[in-house]
Amino acid sequence: MLQEQSRHGYGLIKELEEKFKGLYSPSPASVYPILQMLEDQDLVNVIKEGRKKVYHLTDEGQAFLKKTKMKILLTQE
């Protein structure tokens, strides 16, 4: 989802709710630690906009995503 557009944590939660048509709604306690882990691994960076943190996929994050997608495709063959 960050590949499509940079988002803040609450926006990611709402986007996931929409994708799962309300059947799944992640809690902030599950989303924010993952975002912190991605930031620690330099896969996302954070820009503060007022009181919100907006998460952006880094070049390393783009490369990781591309590599992971390729692995998934190869395992499906």
C-alpha positions as CSV (number, residue, x, y, z in Angstrom):
1,M,0.0,0.0,0.0
2,L,2.9,2.4,0.6
3,Q,4.1,1.6,-2.9
4,E,1.0,3.3,-4.2
5,Q,1.0,6.3,-1.9
6,S,2.6,7.5,1.3
7,R,0.3,7.2,4.2
8,H,0.1,7.8,8.0
9,G,-0.6,4.8,10.3
10,Y,-4.3,5.6,10.7
11,G,-4.6,5.8,6.9
12,L,-3.0,2.4,6.5
13,I,-5.5,0.9,9.1
14,K,-8.5,2.4,7.2
15,E,-7.1,1.2,3.8
16,L,-6.8,-2.3,5.2
17,E,-10.3,-2.2,6.5
18,E,-11.5,-1.2,3.1
19,K,-9.5,-3.9,1.3
20,F,-11.0,-6.5,3.6
21,K,-14.5,-5.0,3.3
22,G,-14.7,-4.6,7.1
23,L,-14.0,-8.3,7.8
24,Y,-10.6,-7.4,9.3
25,S,-9.6,-4.2,11.1
26,P,-6.0,-4.2,12.3
27,S,-5.4,-2.5,15.7
28,P,-2.9,0.3,16.1
29,A,-1.0,-2.1,18.4
30,S,-0.4,-4.4,15.4
31,V,0.3,-1.8,12.8
32,Y,2.6,0.7,14.5
33,P,5.2,-1.9,15.7
34,I,5.5,-3.2,12.1
35,L,5.9,0.4,10.8
36,Q,8.7,0.9,13.4
37,M,10.4,-2.3,12.3
38,L,10.3,-1.2,8.7
39,E,11.7,2.1,9.6
40,D,14.5,0.4,11.7
41,Q,15.4,-1.7,8.6
42,D,15.4,1.5,6.4
43,L,12.6,0.1,4.3
44,V,10.4,3.2,5.1
45,N,11.2,6.7,6.2
46,V,9.0,9.0,8.2
47,I,8.2,12.6,7.7
48,K,6.3,14.5,10.4
49,E,3.4,16.5,9.1
50,G,2.0,18.3,12.1
51,R,1.2,15.6,14.7
52,K,1.1,12.8,12.2
53,K,3.9,10.6,10.9
54,V,3.7,10.0,7.2
55,Y,5.4,6.8,6.0
56,H,7.2,6.7,2.7
57,L,8.7,3.6,1.0
58,T,12.5,4.1,0.5
59,D,14.5,2.9,-2.4
60,E,15.6,-0.1,-0.3
61,G,11.9,-0.7,0.5
62,Q,11.0,-0.7,-3.2
63,A,13.9,-3.2,-3.9
64,F,12.8,-5.5,-1.1
65,L,9.2,-5.4,-2.3
66,K,10.2,-6.2,-5.9
67,K,12.5,-9.1,-4.7
68,T,9.7,-10.5,-2.4
69,K,7.1,-10.3,-5.2
70,M,9.5,-12.2,-7.5
71,K,10.0,-14.9,-4.9
72,I,6.3,-15.3,-4.5
73,L,5.8,-15.6,-8.2
74,L,8.6,-18.2,-8.5
75,T,7.1,-20.4,-5.8
76,Q,3.7,-20.3,-7.5
77,E,5.1,-22.0,-10.7
